[in-house]
Amino acid sequence: MVDRFFPSLMSLALLSAMTSGCVSLAPPSAAPEIAAEIPAKFNKSGADGAYESAGWWRAFQDPVLNSLLEAALDKNLDLAEARARLRAAEAQARLSKSGLFPQINANLGSNYSDSPLSGTAFGGFGGAGAQRLETETYSSGLGFSYELDIWGKLRNEARAGRSDAFAAAGDMQAARLAVLAETITSYFDIVDARHQIALTAKTIDVLGDRVEQTENRYQRGLVTSFELYQVRQDFRNVQASLPQRESQLAAIEGQLAVLVGRYSSNMDVFLKAEMAPQLIFADIPSGLPIDLLAQRPDVSAAGQRLEAARFRLGARKAERFPSLGLSANTGTQAANVSGVFDIFDNWVLSLGASLTAPIFQGGRIRANIAIADAQYAQQTAIYARTVLTAYQEVGVAMERYEEERQRYRFLFSQLGEAEATAELQSRRFSNGVGSYVEYLDALRAKFQVQSSLSSAGKDVALSRLAIHRALGGNWDLELQNTEVRPVNQGED
């Protein structure tokens, strides 16, 4: 029997080896129309050259910012959650791949039986003529089972699981990009808020003197009561804005504390240091739009989910065809423990093959194929939309960066005029040819321009950040605990 079975078994194994590498019912890999027709250039390009993203934030030359980013990478809880999702996806990918390999199990067993040969004897109460059979057996063995993947179902399931793991790695990169961008945004918000509070305090001092001067002039009949009212009202409005600005600063500092995984009361190690980031006005080389497909983590993740949906559609289609399984069990069986180890005399062998074909499933297989096909179409649309959105975001970010740089240059020139005017009024008052009120008004005008310039500087930095984020900045840090490699998009 064994001699007859082994040739058949070898024939089936050979058939599996011949078909496992070439049969796949997954649709061919094809980029959606939007991705295939992506423009050759952005509508508004930066400097010529390839996009270089590694360590770009260090150009701000601010050690406080660098330490905050390191803390965010280490302690941020959103990143901890994303890392856990990535580990789960990697484990699921390994689980999906396990079906491609034979399943082998070992077993040890013992069995004792005491039963009557006839009658209903039970112990000593069954009568004098009762006869009983007492047996004791021991066994050991290895069990083997393997499904021949003739139609590519198991391979497509494994590829889908692997693509899901790559998508989770892209999600992890996108989450890290978002956390670091939010950290940089909060940092510049804090820098601007502190400048605004300092300028508001200076403005309050100036307006306090202005109120005092106006009251003296009113008493001498040089100004009307309406002008005095306006000056007082302006003073009170600026006074009222100070607590609001301080409250906003506390809220931003609390938001930053959450980003770096700390309580706000423990942020002094960062926020007591001097914050002096340098502004950068140079153009950013944007590279080519086609590079977004690999650079942007959300685009690559959407592409991997598209691949996973394609492979799962192939796996569902394979369920329409018969599946062939092989099984084998070998071991020993004996009436005593020592006989279990007598392999040559007490060995047992069992070989089997099974062919299972779906006949009637109540529409289950067709429904699963329809679901997988709809999910494939859905992921195709998601991928196309993600590519289109990425391209648009780069163009919008570049346009905003150019506008914010122009606005900052205009305000900077205006600051020069305001400082010159304040200096002139100071000299006029010192020389007795100008009034103190005119000097206070010029000083307040200078503070107002400084306030606008502070906000404009923050907007320049954040608009530059938006370009790096839109281009898919690689933050020069490798993903941890990743055991998967990039998918070949053309693989079947």
TANOR-V312891 format. One record per pair of residues at least 4 apart in sequence whose C-alpha atoms are under 8 Angstrom apart, sorted by the first residue. I is the first residue (numbers start at 1). J is the second residue. Records with the same first field share a line. If there is no record, write none. Layout:
I: J / J
//
This chain:
1: 5
2: 6
3: 7
4: 8
5: 9 / 351
6: 10
7: 11
8: 12
9: 13
10: 14
11: 15
12: 16
13: 17 / 148
14: 18
15: 19
16: 20 / 148 / 149 / 150
17: 21
18: 22
19: 23 / 149 / 150 / 151
20: 148 / 149 / 150 / 151 / 152
23: 150 / 151 / 152
24: 151 / 152 / 153 / 156 / 314 / 492
25: 151 / 152 / 313 / 314 / 315 / 317 / 318
26: 156 / 310 / 311 / 312 / 313 / 314 / 315 / 317 / 492
27: 310 / 311 / 313 / 314
28: 490 / 492
29: 307 / 310 / 489 / 490 / 491
31: 35 / 36
32: 36 / 380 / 381 / 383 / 384
33: 37 / 384
34: 38 / 384 / 385 / 387 / 388
35: 384 / 387 / 388
38: 289 / 290
39: 289 / 290
40: 288 / 289 / 290
41: 45 / 288 / 289
42: 288 / 289 / 391 / 394 / 395
43: 395
44: 395 / 398 / 399
45: 285 / 286 / 395 / 398
46: 283 / 284 / 285 / 286 / 398
47: 283 / 284 / 285 / 286
48: 285 / 286 / 287
49: 285 / 286 / 287
50: 285 / 286 / 287 / 288
51: 284 / 285 / 286 / 287
52: 56 / 285
53: 468 / 473 / 474 / 475 / 476
54: 473 / 474 / 475 / 476
55: 59 / 475 / 476
58: 62 / 66
59: 278 / 280
60: 277 / 278 / 279 / 280
61: 277 / 278
62: 66 / 275 / 276 / 277 / 278
63: 67
64: 68 / 270 / 273 / 274 / 275
65: 69 / 184 / 187 / 277
66: 70
67: 71 / 270
68: 72 / 183 / 260 / 270
69: 73 / 180 / 183 / 184 / 260
70: 74
71: 75 / 76 / 260 / 261
72: 76 / 179 / 180 / 183 / 259 / 260 / 261
73: 79 / 176 / 180 / 260
74: 260
75: 79 / 80 / 260 / 261 / 262
76: 80 / 179 / 258 / 259 / 260 / 261
77: 81 / 259 / 261
78: 82 / 175 / 179
79: 83 / 172 / 175 / 176 / 179
80: 84
81: 85
82: 86 / 171 / 172 / 175
83: 87 / 172
84: 88
85: 89 / 168
86: 90 / 165 / 168 / 169 / 172
87: 91 / 481 / 482
88: 92
89: 93 / 161 / 164 / 165 / 168
90: 94 / 162 / 165 / 482 / 483 / 484
91: 95
92: 96 / 161 / 165
93: 97 / 158 / 160 / 161 / 162 / 164 / 165
94: 98 / 158 / 161 / 162
95: 99
96: 154 / 157 / 158 / 161
97: 101 / 154 / 155 / 157 / 158 / 159 / 161
98: 158
99: 154 / 158
100: 147 / 149 / 154 / 155 / 158
101: 146
102: 144 / 145 / 146 / 147
103: 143 / 144 / 145 / 146
104: 142 / 143 / 144 / 145
105: 142 / 143 / 144
106: 140 / 141 / 142 / 143
107: 140 / 141 / 142
108: 138 / 139 / 140 / 141
109: 138 / 139 / 140
110: 136 / 137 / 138 / 139
111: 136 / 137 / 138
112: 134 / 135 / 136 / 137
113: 133 / 134 / 135 / 136
114: 132 / 133 / 134 / 135
115: 132 / 133 / 134
116: 120 / 121 / 122 / 130 / 131 / 132 / 133
117: 131 / 132 / 133
118: 130 / 131 / 132
119: 126 / 130
120: 126
121: 125 / 126 / 127 / 130 / 131
122: 126
126: 130
135: 335
136: 335 / 336
137: 333 / 334 / 335 / 336
138: 333 / 334 / 335 / 336 / 337 / 339 / 340
139: 331 / 332 / 333 / 334 / 340
140: 331 / 332 / 333 / 340
141: 329 / 330 / 331 / 332
142: 329 / 330 / 331
143: 327 / 328 / 329 / 330
144: 327 / 328 / 329
145: 325 / 326 / 327 / 328
146: 325 / 326 / 327
147: 323 / 324 / 325 / 326
148: 323 / 324 / 325 / 326
149: 153 / 154 / 155 / 323 / 324
150: 323
151: 318 / 321
152: 156 / 314 / 315 / 318
153: 157 / 314 / 315 / 316 / 318 / 319
154: 158 / 315
155: 159
156: 160 / 311 / 312 / 314 / 315
157: 161 / 311 / 312 / 315
158: 162
159: 163 / 308 / 311
160: 164 / 307 / 308 / 309 / 310 / 311 / 312
161: 165 / 308
162: 166 / 308 / 484 / 487
163: 167 / 304 / 305 / 307 / 308 / 487
164: 168 / 304 / 305 / 308
165: 169 / 484
166: 170 / 301 / 304 / 484 / 485 / 486 / 487
167: 171 / 300 / 301 / 302 / 303 / 304 / 305
168: 172 / 301
169: 173 / 301 / 479 / 482
170: 174 / 297 / 298 / 300 / 301
171: 175 / 297 / 298 / 301
172: 176 / 479
173: 177 / 297 / 479
174: 178 / 296 / 297 / 298
175: 179
176: 180
177: 181 / 469 / 472 / 473 / 474 / 475
178: 182
179: 183 / 259
180: 184
181: 185 / 465 / 469
182: 186 / 259
183: 187 / 256 / 259 / 260
184: 188
185: 189 / 462
186: 190 / 252 / 253 / 255 / 256
187: 191 / 256
188: 192 / 458 / 461 / 462
189: 193 / 252 / 458
190: 194 / 249 / 252 / 253
191: 195 / 275 / 276
192: 196 / 454 / 455 / 458
193: 197 / 245 / 246 / 248 / 249
194: 198 / 249
195: 199 / 451 / 454
196: 200 / 245 / 451 / 454
197: 201 / 242 / 245 / 246
198: 202
199: 203 / 447 / 450 / 451
200: 204 / 238 / 242
201: 205 / 242
202: 206 / 447
203: 207 / 238 / 444 / 447
204: 208 / 235 / 238 / 239
205: 209
206: 210 / 440 / 443 / 444
207: 211 / 231 / 234 / 235 / 440 / 444
208: 212 / 235
209: 213 / 440
210: 214 / 231 / 437 / 440
211: 215 / 228 / 231 / 232 / 235
212: 216
213: 217 / 437
214: 218 / 223 / 228 / 231
215: 219 / 228
216: 220
217: 221 / 222 / 223
218: 222 / 223 / 224 / 225 / 228
223: 227 / 228
224: 228
225: 229
226: 230
227: 231
228: 232
229: 233
230: 234
231: 235
232: 236
233: 237
234: 238
235: 239
236: 240
237: 241
238: 242
239: 243
240: 244
241: 245
242: 246
243: 247
244: 248
245: 249
246: 250
247: 251
248: 252
249: 253
250: 254
251: 255
252: 256
253: 257 / 264
254: 258 / 263 / 264
255: 259
256: 260
257: 261 / 262 / 263 / 264 / 267
258: 262 / 263 / 264
262: 266 / 267
263: 267
267: 271
268: 272
269: 273
271: 275
279: 457 / 460 / 461
280: 460 / 461
281: 405 / 460
286: 471
287: 291
288: 292
289: 293 / 391
290: 294
291: 295
292: 296 / 299 / 387 / 390 / 391 / 471 / 472
293: 299 / 300 / 387
294: 299 / 300
295: 299 / 300 / 471 / 472 / 473 / 474
296: 300 / 390 / 470 / 471 / 472 / 473
297: 301 / 472
298: 302 / 386
299: 303 / 383 / 386 / 387 / 390
300: 304
301: 305
302: 306 / 379 / 382 / 383 / 386
303: 307 / 383
304: 308 / 487
305: 309 / 379
306: 310 / 376 / 379 / 380 / 383
307: 311 / 489
308: 312
309: 313 / 372 / 375 / 376 / 379
310: 314 / 376
311: 315
312: 316 / 372
313: 317 / 369 / 372 / 373 / 376
314: 318
315: 319
316: 320 / 365 / 368 / 369 / 372
317: 369
319: 365
320: 357 / 358 / 365
321: 357 / 358
322: 355 / 356 / 357 / 358
323: 355 / 356 / 357
324: 353 / 354 / 355 / 356
325: 353 / 354 / 355
326: 351 / 352 / 353 / 354
327: 351 / 352 / 353
328: 349 / 350 / 351 / 352
329: 348 / 349 / 350 / 351
330: 347 / 348 / 349 / 350
331: 343 / 347 / 348 / 349
332: 340 / 341 / 342 / 343 / 346 / 347 / 348
333: 339 / 340 / 346 / 347 / 348
334: 339 / 340 / 346
335: 339
336: 340
337: 341
338: 342
339: 346
340: 346
342: 346 / 347
343: 347
361: 365
363: 367
364: 368
365: 369
366: 370
367: 371
368: 372
369: 373
370: 374
371: 375
372: 376
373: 377
374: 378
375: 379
376: 380
377: 381
378: 382
379: 383
380: 384
381: 385
382: 386
383: 387
384: 388
385: 389
386: 390
387: 391
388: 392
389: 393
390: 394 / 470 / 471
391: 395
392: 396
393: 397 / 470
394: 398 / 467 / 470 / 471
395: 399
396: 400
397: 401 / 463 / 464 / 466 / 467 / 470
398: 402 / 463 / 467
399: 403
400: 404 / 463
401: 405 / 460 / 463 / 464 / 467
402: 406
403: 407
404: 408 / 456 / 459 / 460 / 463
405: 409 / 460
406: 410
407: 411 / 456
408: 412 / 453 / 456 / 457 / 460
409: 413
410: 414
411: 415 / 449 / 452 / 453
412: 416 / 453
413: 417
414: 418 / 449
415: 419 / 446 / 449 / 450 / 453
416: 420
417: 421
418: 422 / 442 / 445 / 446 / 449
419: 423 / 443 / 446
420: 424
421: 425 / 442
422: 426 / 439 / 442 / 443 / 446
423: 427
424: 428
425: 429 / 434 / 435 / 438 / 439 / 442
426: 430 / 439
427: 431
428: 432 / 433 / 434 / 435
429: 433 / 434 / 435 / 436 / 439
430: 434
434: 438 / 439
435: 439
436: 440
437: 441
438: 442
439: 443
440: 444
441: 445
442: 446
443: 447
444: 448
445: 449
446: 450
447: 451
448: 452
449: 453
450: 454
451: 455
452: 456
453: 457
454: 458
455: 459
456: 460
457: 461
458: 462
459: 463
460: 464
461: 465
462: 466
463: 467
464: 468
465: 469
466: 470
467: 471
468: 472 / 473
469: 473
487: 491
//
